[in-house]
Amino acid sequence: MNYMINKIVAIQGNHPTTLNPKTDTSIFLAKEAQKKKYRIFYYDPKNLSIVNSKVMALGFFIKFDYSKKKSFKILKKQKLDLQKCKFILVRQDPPFNMEYISTTYILDTIKDKVKIINNPTSIRNISEKIYSAKYQKFMPSTLFSQNISEIKKFFKNHKKVILKPVNSFSGNNIYLLTKFDFKLIKKIIKKHDYIMCQKFLPRISIGDKRVFIINGKVCGVISRVPKKNSFLSNLSKGATPINTKLTKVEKKISKLIAIDLKKENIFFAGIDFIDQKLNGDINITSPTGLKTFYDLSKINLAKTFWKELKA
């Protein structure tokens, strides 16, 4: 089959062996691109280089297939000039560290020549958690700090507090504090610097809501119910996904954030609600949940994704 030279979608992400094809959004998006006769080129962020002014990635062409026991087949390993791609999807998991930031600087050099989702300048400038500070009136009481006395004061006011590092992901390193634990807080700050402290919302036990935003539009929602005796609603932490709808309040807030994110050049995002309150995670680095939403609703947002990109 003859492919046009730029009929290529590159995915910068974690190795396919680390992904769960049953739930993974990167694979779901890649599968839809394959239907549109795109070839998929996959590379790890550490294999991104600038060579003689060209942005080169060492990786492999790959084919995804849900019907096979092994969900992917590596077709050809090679070095690729990323300017030959039509689209690049930035899909690696955080942590948002210096490697992450450096890849955004490298991709910045070609963002006018290749469509990169999400825009590398935007994902560097928008902190997934701190960006939510502008929406604090829609959130439970929240503090961003690494100052122990500020955190202690916050804890005194709220008694039950969720702590999470501002640059972590997927429900990792999250603590529920029912008593002030100086040692633990010091340890978290030493490892992660800034942390987000939030008043605990007990209704998390009946689930949160993950809202999908594509190109400034609110496109769908799922609920994720934590497993018994857990306060973590991440699917990777054993939560159960169920169908749900947005309330009027959630719809209004979601639309407002969707418009703001489009202005910020963010094409694809996920935001979360607990008990009709925004929980302060504006997921823009590698939003997940599209495959799960499809399994629950039979609505294919990967089609919407590529249609909105005019692929």
Secondary structure, 3 states (H helix, E strand, C coil): CCCCCCCEEEEECCCHHHCCCCCCHHHHHHHHHHHCCCEEEEEEEEEEEEECCEEEEEEEEEEECCCCCCCEEEEEEEEEEHHHCCEEEECCCCCCCHHHHHHHHHHHCCCCCCEEECCHHHHHHCCCCHHHHHHHHHCCCEEEECCHHHHHHHHHHHCCEEEEECCCCCCCCCEEECCCCHHHHHHHHHHHCCEEEEECCHHHHHCEEEEEEECCEEEEEEEEECCCCCCCCCHHHCCEEEECCCCHHHHHHHHHHHHHHHHCCCCEEEEEEECCEEEEEEECCCCCCHHHHHHHHCCCHHHHHHHHCCC
